[in-house]
Amino acid sequence: MHKVYLGLGSNLGNKEANICNAIERIEELIGVVERRSTLFVTKPWGFDSENMFVNAAVCCVTDKSPHDILSITQKIERELGRTSKSIEGHYDDRLIDIDILLYDDIVVDEPELKIPHPLMYERDFVMLPLKEIGGV
């Protein structure tokens, strides 16, 4: 079994419910959520928006591979109403965003998947929830 840390964010609709629904689907499709952070309200990062974000992190125990988890998290995002992924360097409002932050101690550096998440150390909205659940 593997430990995967996921970061979640929402700044549209019922943000808290979006995060909770995503966590429920993560538990159903990826594995047992061992730890989850409190919800953090944060300003948008990398773009201007009137909508504040709600962010969280979870630690999940899984038998899925990193690529399987990427596919599943993208499926969950679509199920919960996300219509497009941000293009690198361009961010926008979103109902839900799920990022793979860490997966055991492995490093993946591929065009579609990078673990650890390359920008997580620059983002308090990722690091605060991650630290709270013991990810770093």
BAFI-3210 file (N, C-alpha, C; in Angstrom, 3 decimals, decimal comma, padded with zeros to 6 digits):
// residues 136
n [1|2|3|4|5|6|7|8|9|10|11|12|13|14|15|16|17|18|19|20|21|22|23|24|25|26|27|28|29|30|31|32|33|34|35|36|37|38|39|40|41|42|43|44|45|46|47|48|49|50|51|52|53|54|55|56|57|58|59|60|61|62|63|64|65|66|67|68|69|70|71|72|73|74|75|76|77|78|79|80|81|82|83|84|85|86|87|88|89|90|91|92|93|94|95|96|97|98|99|100|101|102|103|104|105|106|107|108|109|110|111|112|113|114|115|116|117|118|119|120|121|122|123|124|125|126|127|128|129|130|131|132|133|134|135|136]
n.u [000,844|000,343|001,096|-000,551|-000,616|-002,947|-003,903|-006,593|-008,852|-011,277|-013,198|-015,661|-019,251|-020,736|-018,283|-017,194|-018,795|-018,094|-015,419|-015,799|-017,404|-015,570|-013,636|-015,123|-015,490|-012,823|-012,218|-013,899|-012,923|-010,113|-008,842|-008,657|-009,114|-006,904|-006,116|-007,277|-007,089|-008,049|-010,327|-009,102|-009,368|-008,449|-006,725|-006,969|-004,346|-001,930|-003,681|-006,266|-009,256|-012,542|-013,421|-012,830|-010,775|-011,381|-009,350|-007,796|-006,124|-005,481|-004,527|-004,111|-004,477|-003,512|-003,759|-003,336|-001,591|000,549|-000,180|-002,706|-004,035|-003,893|-005,566|-007,980|-008,431|-008,811|-011,145|-012,907|-012,892|-014,191|-016,690|-017,629|-018,101|-016,045|-014,887|-012,625|-009,082|-006,633|-004,461|-000,966|000,586|-001,582|-004,296|-007,606|-010,968|-012,552|-014,639|-013,693|-010,469|-007,992|-004,926|-002,089|000,153|002,228|003,606|004,280|007,756|008,515|009,724|008,397|008,762|007,303|005,690|002,847|002,568|003,874|005,643|007,201|004,583|005,378|005,121|004,328|005,784|005,896|003,436|001,378|-001,252|-001,238|000,848|000,240|-002,183|-001,061|001,102|-000,356|-001,487|000,701|002,248|004,610]
n.v [-001,191|002,306|005,730|008,648|012,097|014,579|017,719|019,988|022,311|024,954|027,556|028,343|028,201|026,150|026,004|024,594|022,294|021,302|020,544|018,602|016,728|015,942|014,707|012,531|011,084|010,556|008,806|006,697|005,933|005,943|005,315|004,683|007,559|008,666|010,931|014,277|017,695|020,744|023,151|025,737|029,158|031,089|033,556|033,961|032,569|033,397|034,491|036,964|037,254|037,674|035,793|034,009|031,222|027,910|025,657|022,443|019,507|016,012|012,813|009,737|006,208|003,866|001,455|002,137|003,268|006,157|007,232|006,096|007,387|010,048|009,927|009,183|011,347|013,389|012,464|012,659|015,439|016,200|014,939|016,464|018,865|020,351|021,889|022,345|021,978|024,098|025,844|025,559|028,103|029,745|030,474|029,896|030,538|027,856|025,001|022,722|021,532|019,150|018,125|016,024|015,843|014,530|011,233|008,468|008,278|008,873|010,254|011,776|012,887|013,879|015,048|015,195|014,566|015,363|014,695|015,247|017,764|020,466|023,214|023,352|024,130|026,838|027,761|028,761|028,002|025,375|024,283|024,838|023,298|020,797|020,532|020,444|017,894|016,312|015,893|017,109]
n.w [000,000|-000,531|000,347|-000,417|-000,856|-001,290|-002,630|-002,350|-003,823|-004,097|-005,544|-006,399|-006,308|-003,748|-001,835|000,395|000,399|-002,105|-001,649|000,377|-001,026|-002,979|-001,359|-000,390|-002,788|-003,403|-001,337|-002,039|-004,577|-004,633|-002,121|001,457|003,363|005,516|006,957|007,177|006,489|008,189|006,796|004,805|004,179|001,489|-000,525|-004,116|-006,126|-008,425|-010,248|-010,792|-008,959|-007,710|-006,018|-003,133|-002,155|-000,891|000,669|001,170|002,442|002,020|003,290|001,879|001,816|-000,514|-003,210|-005,719|-008,670|-009,303|-011,848|-012,219|-010,129|-010,972|-013,245|-012,002|-010,233|-012,081|-013,263|-011,069|-010,748|-013,148|-012,746|-010,635|-011,790|-012,962|-015,832|-017,366|-017,253|-015,824|-017,983|-018,119|-016,346|-016,589|-014,701|-013,378|-012,119|-010,299|-009,743|-008,502|-007,708|-007,818|-006,752|-007,048|-004,538|-003,074|-003,273|-001,642|-001,382|-003,912|-007,033|-009,823|-013,056|-015,566|-018,580|-018,132|-015,463|-012,384|-009,550|-006,479|-006,298|-008,326|-007,599|-004,993|-002,685|-002,878|-002,257|000,200|000,621|-000,004|001,533|004,266|004,902|004,270|006,041|008,403|008,380|008,525|006,236|005,475]
ca.u [000,000|001,073|000,500|-000,598|-001,135|-003,647|-004,354|-007,887|-009,230|-012,519|-013,568|-016,966|-020,351|-020,621|-016,884|-016,996|-019,436|-017,268|-014,272|-016,296|-017,805|-014,347|-013,018|-015,935|-015,183|-011,444|-012,271|-014,558|-012,224|-008,655|-008,510|-009,053|-008,547|-006,428|-006,080|-007,711|-006,832|-009,168|-010,506|-008,415|-009,858|-007,256|-006,874|-006,501|-002,904|-001,577|-004,658|-007,190|-010,637|-013,284|-013,818|-011,838|-010,688|-011,320|-008,330|-007,591|-005,242|-005,802|-003,581|-004,904|-003,763|-004,019|-002,998|-003,304|-000,345|000,408|-000,910|-004,116|-004,576|-004,095|-006,762|-009,149|-008,703|-009,379|-012,529|-013,666|-013,057|-015,242|-017,959|-018,060|-018,417|-014,910|-014,987|-011,308|-007,913|-005,887|-003,288|000,203|000,848|-002,841|-005,209|-008,932|-011,900|-012,880|-015,483|-012,843|-009,144|-007,337|-003,539|-001,241|001,268|003,282|003,244|005,411|008,941|008,937|009,780|007,950|008,942|006,778|004,905|001,495|002,573|005,093|005,554|006,245|004,008|006,512|004,920|003,698|006,548|005,661|002,029|000,917|-002,551|-000,929|001,748|-000,405|-002,949|-000,178|001,811|-001,321|-001,732|001,979|002,827|005,976]
ca.v [000,000|003,565|006,947|009,746|013,352|015,337|019,060|020,284|023,710|025,344|028,947|028,591|027,416|025,829|025,561|023,578|021,066|020,793|019,855|017,391|015,763|015,406|013,782|011,307|010,347|010,068|007,619|005,629|005,506|005,864|004,557|005,224|008,851|008,530|012,245|015,403|018,976|021,660|023,942|027,024|030,158|031,756|034,395|033,325|032,605|033,322|035,185|037,833|036,816|038,161|034,610|033,386|029,768|027,011|024,651|021,381|018,414|014,708|011,704|008,578|004,948|003,364|000,480|002,689|003,882|007,602|007,513|005,783|008,445|011,215|009,676|009,179|012,706|014,140|011,984|013,272|016,857|016,294|014,569|017,538|020,051|021,067|021,748|022,342|022,130|025,314|025,704|025,947|029,534|030,480|029,894|030,492|030,063|026,448|024,329|021,810|021,233|018,124|017,943|015,052|016,568|013,568|009,820|007,843|009,126|008,800|011,445|011,570|014,115|013,644|016,224|015,206|014,220|015,735|014,422|016,092|018,869|021,389|024,550|023,295|024,834|028,278|028,035|028,555|027,324|023,948|023,860|024,873|022,070|019,627|020,442|020,094|016,442|015,607|015,561|017,650]
ca.w [000,000|-000,693|000,894|-001,358|-000,311|-002,320|-002,307|-002,939|-003,783|-004,761|-005,314|-006,996|-005,749|-002,324|-001,807|001,428|-000,084|-003,210|-001,048|001,055|-002,057|-003,578|-000,396|-000,408|-004,020|-003,243|-000,484|-002,794|-005,786|-004,489|-000,922|002,752|003,755|006,897|007,598|006,363|007,156|008,287|005,583|004,851|003,236|000,967|-001,711|-005,346|-006,363|-009,826|-011,078|-010,060|-008,878|-006,546|-005,255|-002,264|-002,230|000,252|000,381|002,147|002,019|002,590|003,162|001,492|001,642|-001,783|-003,984|-007,072|-009,123|-009,502|-013,083|-011,944|-009,276|-011,832|-014,044|-011,116|-009,741|-013,198|-013,386|-009,968|-011,092|-014,173|-012,106|-009,740|-012,562|-013,562|-017,273|-018,001|-016,395|-016,134|-018,835|-017,329|-016,346|-016,624|-013,732|-013,406|-011,107|-010,493|-008,764|-007,736|-008,227|-007,005|-007,179|-006,357|-003,945|-002,737|-003,366|-000,954|-001,546|-005,307|-007,875|-011,197|-013,834|-016,904|-018,988|-017,566|-014,040|-011,661|-008,118|-005,772|-007,062|-008,469|-007,025|-003,665|-001,661|-003,070|-002,014|001,575|000,615|-000,084|002,610|005,593|005,131|004,193|007,327|009,449|008,388|008,638|004,942|005,394]
c.u [000,885|000,331|000,588|-001,220|-001,707|-004,010|-005,651|-008,180|-010,519|-012,759|-014,865|-018,015|-020,212|-019,255|-016,638|-017,598|-018,629|-016,085|-014,725|-016,717|-016,586|-013,679|-013,796|-015,606|-013,745|-011,455|-012,909|-013,673|-010,720|-008,250|-008,907|-008,341|-008,199|-006,466|-006,598|-007,519|-008,149|-009,259|-009,870|-009,028|-008,664|-007,606|-006,440|-004,995|-002,675|-002,566|-005,557|-008,597|-011,272|-013,617|-012,653|-011,878|-010,910|-010,367|-008,229|-006,567|-005,709|-004,627|-004,419|-003,997|-004,371|-003,154|-002,859|-001,935|-000,538|-000,393|-002,395|-004,761|-004,814|-005,380|-008,032|-009,457|-009,274|-010,839|-013,401|-013,913|-014,175|-016,614|-018,523|-018,193|-017,261|-014,918|-013,638|-010,233|-007,217|-004,707|-002,099|000,475|-000,410|-003,841|-006,552|-009,777|-012,252|-013,781|-014,644|-011,513|-008,525|-005,945|-002,871|-000,028|002,467|002,735|004,438|006,598|009,397|008,959|009,348|008,111|008,591|005,936|003,532|001,456|003,929|004,831|006,966|005,752|005,035|006,345|004,430|004,460|006,401|004,266|001,627|-000,395|-002,409|-000,162|001,083|-001,277|-002,089|000,588|000,876|-001,553|-000,435|002,612|004,250|006,443]
c.v [001,249|004,698|008,033|010,948|014,152|016,707|019,333|021,768|023,947|026,823|029,338|027,715|027,255|025,168|024,441|022,246|020,466|019,998|018,549|016,321|015,138|014,397|012,471|010,455|009,797|008,796|006,435|005,063|005,311|005,043|005,299|006,549|008,753|009,845|013,279|016,671|019,699|022,415|025,306|027,943|031,001|032,616|033,609|033,533|032,484|033,965|036,031|037,260|037,443|037,026|034,054|031,869|029,133|025,905|023,646|020,404|017,133|013,768|010,452|007,360|004,261|002,244|000,941|003,286|005,399|007,955|007,190|006,894|009,718|011,063|009,761|010,585|013,580|013,743|012,622|014,751|017,032|015,987|015,718|018,876|020,830|020,823|021,745|022,478|023,418|024,984|026,226|027,436|030,379|029,769|030,595|029,952|028,602|025,928|023,417|021,629|020,229|017,911|016,844|015,827|015,652|012,156|009,046|008,805|009,175|010,186|011,030|012,905|013,833|014,856|016,319|014,960|014,552|015,543|014,493|017,237|019,991|022,762|024,528|024,093|026,352|028,703|027,723|027,788|025,814|023,514|023,864|023,645|020,808|019,435|019,982|018,580|015,639|015,215|016,041|018,074]
c.w [000,000|-000,005|-000,158|-000,648|-001,466|-001,786|-003,039|-002,817|-004,541|-004,502|-006,027|-006,320|-004,251|-002,118|-000,802|000,981|-001,234|-002,673|-000,396|000,057|-002,721|-002,649|-000,339|-001,628|-003,987|-002,421|-001,216|-003,901|-005,636|-003,277|000,331|003,020|005,230|007,654|006,623|007,165|007,407|006,963|005,784|003,805|002,809|-000,242|-002,945|-005,526|-007,858|-010,777|-010,182|-010,118|-007,646|-005,589|-004,442|-002,455|-000,869|-000,164|001,519|001,582|002,698|002,385|002,959|001,374|000,422|-002,344|-005,434|-007,386|-009,235|-010,758|-012,931|-011,121|-010,081|-012,640|-013,191|-010,615|-010,851|-013,432|-012,302|-010,264|-012,123|-013,572|-011,278|-010,463|-013,138|-015,062|-017,976|-016,942|-016,785|-017,035|-018,035|-017,476|-016,408|-015,715|-013,823|-012,258|-011,389|-009,379|-007,881|-008,470|-007,275|-007,578|-006,369|-005,851|-003,717|-002,903|-002,830|-001,042|-002,996|-005,964|-009,268|-011,904|-015,285|-017,293|-018,308|-016,053|-013,430|-010,169|-007,562|-006,665|-007,124|-007,811|-005,581|-002,612|-001,765|-002,621|-000,577|001,622|000,425|001,163|003,992|005,830|005,129|005,495|008,440|009,520|008,346|007,331|004,755|006,764]
res [m|h|k|v|y|l|g|l|g|s|n|l|g|n|k|e|a|n|i|c|n|a|i|e|r|i|e|e|l|i|g|v|v|e|r|r|s|t|l|f|v|t|k|p|w|g|f|d|s|e|n|m|f|v|n|a|a|v|c|c|v|t|d|k|s|p|h|d|i|l|s|i|t|q|k|i|e|r|e|l|g|r|t|s|k|s|i|e|g|h|y|d|d|r|l|i|d|i|d|i|l|l|y|d|d|i|v|v|d|e|p|e|l|k|i|p|h|p|l|m|y|e|r|d|f|v|m|l|p|l|k|e|i|g|g|v]
***
